[in-house]
Amino acid sequence: MDQPATFNLLDLDREALLQLLAARGDRPFRATQLMKWVYHRQVTDYAAMSDLSKPFRAWLTEHARIDLPAVASDQRSHDGTRKWLFELADGNCVETVYIPDGERGTLCVSSQVGCPVDCSFCATARQGFSRNLSCGEIVAQLWLARAALDAEGAGRLVTNVVLMGMGEPLLNFQAVVHATNLMQDDLAFGLSKRRVTLSTSGIVPAMDRLAEVSDISLAVSIHAPNDALRSELVPINRKYPLHEVVAAAKRYIGADRYRVVTFEYVLLAGINDRPEHARELARVLRGVPAKVNLIPYNPVAGIHYRRPDEATVDAFRQVLQAHGLVTITRKTRGEDIDAACGQLVGKVQSRRRRDREATAVSGGEV
């Protein structure tokens, strides 16, 4: 393995780090020492890593960066939800949300700057798409959130991570897999596979590929019980129709009778929230080990959809439950700071604008 001139240490999961150090002639215990300093002790100054040899520390200082985004804003909701806006090195920003709930603390992280999937009800889609995040940029969201919570000493922990922020995780496959490896690694964040959840709009080939390399929890954003309506709400459905998405979800959990797929369903008033929609959805999910999360729509400025009333939400849930589906209504959190599901926007620097700027510097033409 060629040793890079410089690299971001957060981009390497344990296997990649071991390969890099082996190419340098280092023994495997160096990876253990280094990961404990960075992830367990949250130390980023190599000079302070006292059990590493001086030559190794010198090499790290020369070659291994630890890139952490800047905190552009840190907002707190009245319900305890906290939202960070992280500014990346290229000027793009992503949002990360922490949701405390008793002893549980869930961190919602982003995997892309913007999103190319273009769901009609989602604020992120309106921002356009700039680029994928690197593994290190995904992991840094968890690193910084945990550090901020630890610094407050309030006993709040990150017990769960959901890749439900900005972006479609399966369109950034390799970086997301490496990041989730670190989330589960005992030398890094030490979360169990049941406490790391990837949410997808249904990229079928990538769902099958994920099953080959990971067994983290899977959530599928379904939002409609038939192809005609889902194609309006989730345009990727035209490429990967509903029955293919559900079949891929079923394949993902295989024969493990203890596992289920979570299907997320945003309820839009007068669009997909009628009892007949619930009955149709129950038929679609028949035979699939599933849990359904109902998400009453969270309003976004400039988007015409409305949230259904509580009675409509309850009636929809009761139909699904009557058909034997475990169904819960997700409580809206962080709405006052635009941190609720579907409200994340970040700040996307136009790719065309970036290209023009780069061309101006080089003297070329677009």
C-alpha positions as MATLAB code, in Angstrom:
seq = 'MDQPATFNLLDLDREALLQLLAARGDRPFRATQLMKWVYHRQVTDYAAMSDLSKPFRAWLTEHARIDLPAVASDQRSHDGTRKWLFELADGNCVETVYIPDGERGTLCVSSQVGCPVDCSFCATARQGFSRNLSCGEIVAQLWLARAALDAEGAGRLVTNVVLMGMGEPLLNFQAVVHATNLMQDDLAFGLSKRRVTLSTSGIVPAMDRLAEVSDISLAVSIHAPNDALRSELVPINRKYPLHEVVAAAKRYIGADRYRVVTFEYVLLAGINDRPEHARELARVLRGVPAKVNLIPYNPVAGIHYRRPDEATVDAFRQVLQAHGLVTITRKTRGEDIDAACGQLVGKVQSRRRRDREATAVSGGEV';
ca = [
       0.000    0.000    0.000;
       1.485    3.370   -1.053;
       1.898    5.795    1.814;
       0.230    9.122    0.999;
       2.089   12.390    1.457;
      -0.623   13.566    3.843;
      -3.979   12.114    4.822;
      -6.884   12.755    7.169;
      -6.676   10.189    9.953;
     -10.468   10.266   10.352;
     -10.815    8.888    6.816;
      -9.329    5.543    7.877;
     -11.245    2.795    9.622;
      -9.214    0.277   11.613;
      -8.506   -2.016    8.669;
      -7.291    0.847    6.488;
      -5.124    2.192    9.306;
      -3.582   -1.233    9.911;
      -2.743   -1.539    6.212;
      -1.133    1.890    6.182;
       0.959    1.226    9.280;
       1.976   -2.234    8.044;
       3.291   -0.642    4.851;
       5.359    1.633    7.075;
       6.701   -1.326    9.042;
       4.781   -0.575   12.254;
       3.271   -3.272   14.431;
      -0.530   -3.492   14.836;
      -0.547   -2.232   18.430;
       0.326    1.237   17.104;
      -3.122    1.441   15.513;
      -4.722    0.535   18.846;
      -2.739    3.205   20.682;
      -3.478    5.868   18.093;
      -7.207    5.166   17.843;
      -7.608    5.248   21.618;
      -5.977    8.675   21.773;
      -8.102   10.114   18.982;
     -11.469    8.545   19.740;
     -11.503    7.578   23.424;
      -9.501   10.496   24.803;
     -10.382   12.943   22.027;
      -6.783   14.119   21.733;
      -5.703   15.636   18.420;
      -2.213   16.837   19.365;
       0.254   14.084   18.502;
       2.822   15.571   20.879;
       0.490   14.752   23.777;
       0.205   11.062   22.837;
       2.777   10.030   25.406;
       2.896    6.261   24.789;
       3.765    6.685   21.099;
       7.439    6.722   20.162;
       8.950   10.075   19.224;
       9.768    8.946   15.648;
       6.176    7.752   15.171;
       4.791   11.015   16.532;
       7.083   12.941   14.201;
       5.846   10.909   11.231;
       2.224   11.500   12.231;
       2.822   15.220   12.585;
       4.262   15.334    9.076;
       1.744   13.093    7.329;
      -1.484   12.589    9.339;
      -3.957   15.442    9.633;
      -6.987   15.339   11.909;
      -9.428   17.520    9.998;
     -12.420   18.766   11.962;
     -14.953   21.185   10.473;
     -15.598   24.534   12.090;
     -18.739   25.041   14.169;
     -20.632   27.711   12.229;
     -23.616   27.663   14.585;
     -24.915   25.752   17.600;
     -28.671   26.021   18.206;
     -30.771   24.596   21.022;
     -34.461   23.858   21.000;
     -36.800   24.274   23.928;
     -37.274   20.477   23.901;
     -33.551   19.756   24.343;
     -32.777   19.078   20.691;
     -29.500   20.589   19.547;
     -28.445   21.404   15.988;
     -24.947   22.158   14.769;
     -24.049   23.729   11.449;
     -20.574   22.504   10.537;
     -18.544   24.391    7.948;
     -16.305   22.208    5.800;
     -12.941   23.158    4.345;
     -14.440   24.095    0.954;
     -17.054   26.437    2.409;
     -19.956   23.992    2.216;
     -21.915   23.342    5.404;
     -23.846   20.385    6.767;
     -26.251   20.079    9.678;
     -26.120   17.540   12.492;
     -28.868   17.081   15.089;
     -28.743   15.628   18.607;
     -32.042   14.404   20.083;
     -32.034   13.475   23.794;
     -34.794   11.198   25.039;
     -34.332    9.911   28.582;
     -31.225    7.756   28.674;
     -31.141    7.617   24.878;
     -29.291   10.205   22.819;
     -29.638    9.993   19.038;
     -27.339   11.838   16.665;
     -28.614   12.432   13.139;
     -25.641   12.861   10.792;
     -25.322   13.950    7.179;
     -23.624   11.964    4.416;
     -23.729   14.429    1.515;
     -23.709   18.181    0.994;
     -27.252   18.627   -0.213;
     -29.052   15.695   -1.807;
     -29.563   14.537   -5.417;
     -32.675   12.424   -4.730;
     -35.025   15.443   -4.803;
     -37.924   14.277   -2.630;
     -40.667   16.844   -3.135;
     -41.342   17.534    0.559;
     -37.735   17.814    1.803;
     -35.886   21.063    2.538;
     -32.496   19.485    1.784;
     -33.574   18.706   -1.787;
     -34.297   22.395   -2.396;
     -30.657   23.201   -1.639;
     -29.417   21.174   -4.584;
     -26.442   18.817   -4.450;
     -22.783   19.721   -4.187;
     -20.779   16.611   -3.305;
     -20.347   13.519   -1.157;
     -18.818   13.802    2.290;
     -15.627   11.921    3.013;
     -15.546    9.285    5.725;
     -13.685   11.771    7.897;
     -16.331   14.462    7.389;
     -19.063   12.023    8.431;
     -17.128   10.760   11.449;
     -16.173   14.306   12.477;
     -19.842   15.126   13.090;
     -19.997   12.401   15.728;
     -16.564   13.302   17.126;
     -17.483   16.975   17.564;
     -20.966   16.306   18.933;
     -19.627   13.891   21.516;
     -16.870   16.330   22.496;
     -19.394   19.163   22.899;
     -21.684   17.039   25.059;
     -18.778   15.777   27.170;
     -17.563   19.342   27.725;
     -20.910   20.291   29.254;
     -20.715   17.453   31.766;
     -24.493   17.017   31.764;
     -24.282   13.244   31.413;
     -25.725   13.297   27.903;
     -24.349   10.626   25.632;
     -24.620    9.645   21.996;
     -26.139    6.164   22.263;
     -27.483    5.923   18.705;
     -26.457    7.282   15.321;
     -28.819    7.585   12.377;
     -27.674    8.486    8.877;
     -30.847   10.461    8.279;
     -29.413   13.945    7.864;
     -28.596   15.631    4.575;
     -28.067   13.300    1.638;
     -28.704    9.752    0.440;
     -26.132    7.566    2.252;
     -26.138    4.770   -0.327;
     -25.069    7.203   -3.047;
     -21.908    7.729   -0.994;
     -21.369    4.052   -0.382;
     -17.674    3.574    0.418;
     -17.292    6.570    2.705;
     -20.477    5.667    4.579;
     -19.385    2.047    5.094;
     -15.991    3.140    6.451;
     -17.704    5.678    8.721;
     -20.153    3.118   10.101;
     -17.241    0.734   10.692;
     -15.679    3.381   12.924;
     -18.985    4.041   14.666;
     -19.105    0.367   15.681;
     -15.396   -0.126   16.403;
     -14.583   -0.618   20.092;
     -11.411    1.422   19.552;
     -13.481    4.313   18.159;
     -17.112    4.968   19.135;
     -18.133    1.467   20.205;
     -21.790    1.523   19.148;
     -23.576   -1.764   18.507;
     -24.822   -2.570   15.014;
     -28.392   -2.193   16.272;
     -27.640    1.384   17.307;
     -26.325    2.528   13.934;
     -29.086    3.029   11.373;
     -28.777    3.901    7.703;
     -31.788    5.492    6.066;
     -32.210    5.154    2.310;
     -34.776    6.227   -0.262;
     -34.324    2.816   -1.872;
     -31.181    2.491   -3.997;
     -31.745   -1.197   -4.643;
     -28.308   -2.343   -5.934;
     -26.585   -0.534   -3.059;
     -28.981   -2.096   -0.520;
     -27.919   -5.531   -1.746;
     -24.275   -4.498   -1.731;
     -24.593   -3.183    1.834;
     -25.920   -6.552    2.967;
     -22.656   -8.119    1.789;
     -20.422   -5.893    3.932;
     -22.514   -4.724    6.883;
     -25.413   -5.624    9.133;
     -26.233   -2.241   10.633;
     -29.901   -1.374   11.005;
     -31.770   -0.312    7.885;
     -34.538    2.239    7.460;
     -36.306    2.768    4.149;
     -38.064    6.023    3.300;
     -41.196    4.756    1.609;
     -43.758    7.616    1.935;
     -46.403    6.122   -0.383;
     -48.156    2.762   -0.886;
     -48.029    2.652   -4.693;
     -45.707    3.548   -7.537;
     -47.807    6.351   -9.021;
     -47.870    8.386   -5.829;
     -44.373    7.457   -4.698;
     -42.892    8.546   -8.020;
     -44.391   12.006   -7.432;
     -43.031   12.263   -3.900;
     -39.774   10.323   -4.282;
     -38.624   10.550   -7.925;
     -35.979    7.808   -7.497;
     -38.972    5.435   -7.446;
     -39.074    5.698  -11.239;
     -35.746    3.889  -11.322;
     -36.295    1.575   -8.357;
     -40.038    0.821   -8.065;
     -41.714    0.173   -4.756;
     -41.931   -3.624   -5.020;
     -38.193   -3.822   -5.790;
     -37.353   -1.611   -2.809;
     -39.475   -3.678   -0.416;
     -37.994   -6.918   -1.769;
     -34.454   -5.555   -1.275;
     -35.313   -4.565    2.286;
     -36.551   -8.068    2.952;
     -33.352   -9.535    1.484;
     -31.268   -7.247    3.673;
     -32.421   -8.831    6.916;
     -32.440  -12.336    5.457;
     -33.530  -15.155    7.729;
     -32.659  -13.408   11.010;
     -35.947  -13.576   12.891;
     -34.808  -10.974   15.409;
     -34.357   -8.227   12.839;
     -36.822   -5.855   11.220;
     -36.641   -3.106    8.633;
     -37.987    0.290    9.615;
     -40.146    1.900    6.965;
     -40.443    5.672    7.289;
     -43.606    7.312    6.062;
     -44.040   11.095    6.040;
     -47.731   11.897    6.317;
     -48.842   14.734    4.033;
     -52.340   16.142    4.551;
     -54.703   15.073    1.789;
     -51.924   13.402   -0.206;
     -50.980   10.054    1.372;
     -52.744   10.050    4.733;
     -56.129    8.428    4.089;
     -57.252    5.081    5.541;
     -57.209    3.582    2.049;
     -53.532    4.508    1.778;
     -52.897    2.752    5.088;
     -54.694   -0.388    3.919;
     -52.716   -0.383    0.669;
     -49.460    0.067    2.600;
     -50.342   -2.871    4.833;
     -50.751   -5.034    1.731;
     -47.385   -3.894    0.345;
     -45.616   -4.771    3.598;
     -47.388   -8.072    4.172;
     -44.857  -10.752    5.082;
     -42.007   -8.299    5.649;
     -40.567   -8.157    9.200;
     -41.211   -4.460    9.532;
     -41.776   -1.527   11.818;
     -43.425    1.619   10.468;
     -42.431    5.088   11.643;
     -45.128    7.628   10.839;
     -43.741   11.148   10.554;
     -46.305   13.953   10.459;
     -44.960   16.430    7.932;
     -42.723   19.174    9.326;
     -43.448   22.423    7.453;
     -40.769   23.932    5.204;
     -40.998   27.476    3.857;
     -41.827   27.489    0.157;
     -43.130   23.897    0.080;
     -46.900   23.576   -0.249;
     -47.543   20.431    1.805;
     -49.344   20.511    5.157;
     -49.216   18.396    8.288;
     -52.326   16.261    8.880;
     -54.255   16.720   12.096;
     -53.756   14.392   15.022;
     -56.987   12.465   14.427;
     -55.930   11.637   10.860;
     -52.505   10.459   12.038;
     -54.083    8.299   14.734;
     -56.544    6.749   12.280;
     -53.741    5.896    9.849;
     -51.703    4.269   12.608;
     -54.676    2.264   13.852;
     -55.279    0.782   10.400;
     -51.681   -0.412   10.164;
     -51.776   -1.814   13.691;
     -55.002   -3.650   12.906;
     -53.110   -5.370   10.080;
     -50.406   -6.523   12.502;
     -47.763   -3.911   11.719;
     -45.789   -2.438   14.607;
     -46.390    1.262   14.061;
     -45.334    4.347   15.987;
     -45.814    8.041   15.379;
     -42.533    9.882   15.616;
     -42.673   12.810   17.982;
     -41.676   16.061   16.320;
     -38.471   17.386   17.896;
     -36.521   20.562   17.292;
     -39.069   22.176   15.009;
     -38.409   25.646   16.463;
     -34.791   25.488   15.216;
     -35.648   23.738   11.905;
     -34.057   20.522   13.149;
     -37.023   18.217   12.594;
     -37.162   15.515    9.943;
     -37.088   17.011    6.446;
     -36.055   20.491    7.609;
     -32.245   20.248    7.365;
     -30.680   22.570    4.827;
     -27.062   23.369    5.670;
     -25.414   25.584    3.083;
     -24.483   24.265   -0.343;
     -21.884   26.055   -2.387;
     -22.865   25.764   -6.039;
     -20.712   23.283   -7.927;
     -20.884   25.502  -11.025;
     -19.804   28.474   -8.934;
     -16.889   26.494   -7.538;
     -15.890   25.460  -11.055;
     -15.979   29.089  -12.231;
     -13.846   30.171   -9.292;
     -11.305   27.413   -9.932;
     -11.201   28.292  -13.627;
     -10.688   31.975  -12.873;
      -7.687   31.089  -10.738;
      -6.202   28.831  -13.434;
      -6.983   31.228  -16.275;
      -9.000   28.611  -18.187;
     -12.577   28.528  -19.447;
     -15.596   26.578  -18.303;
];
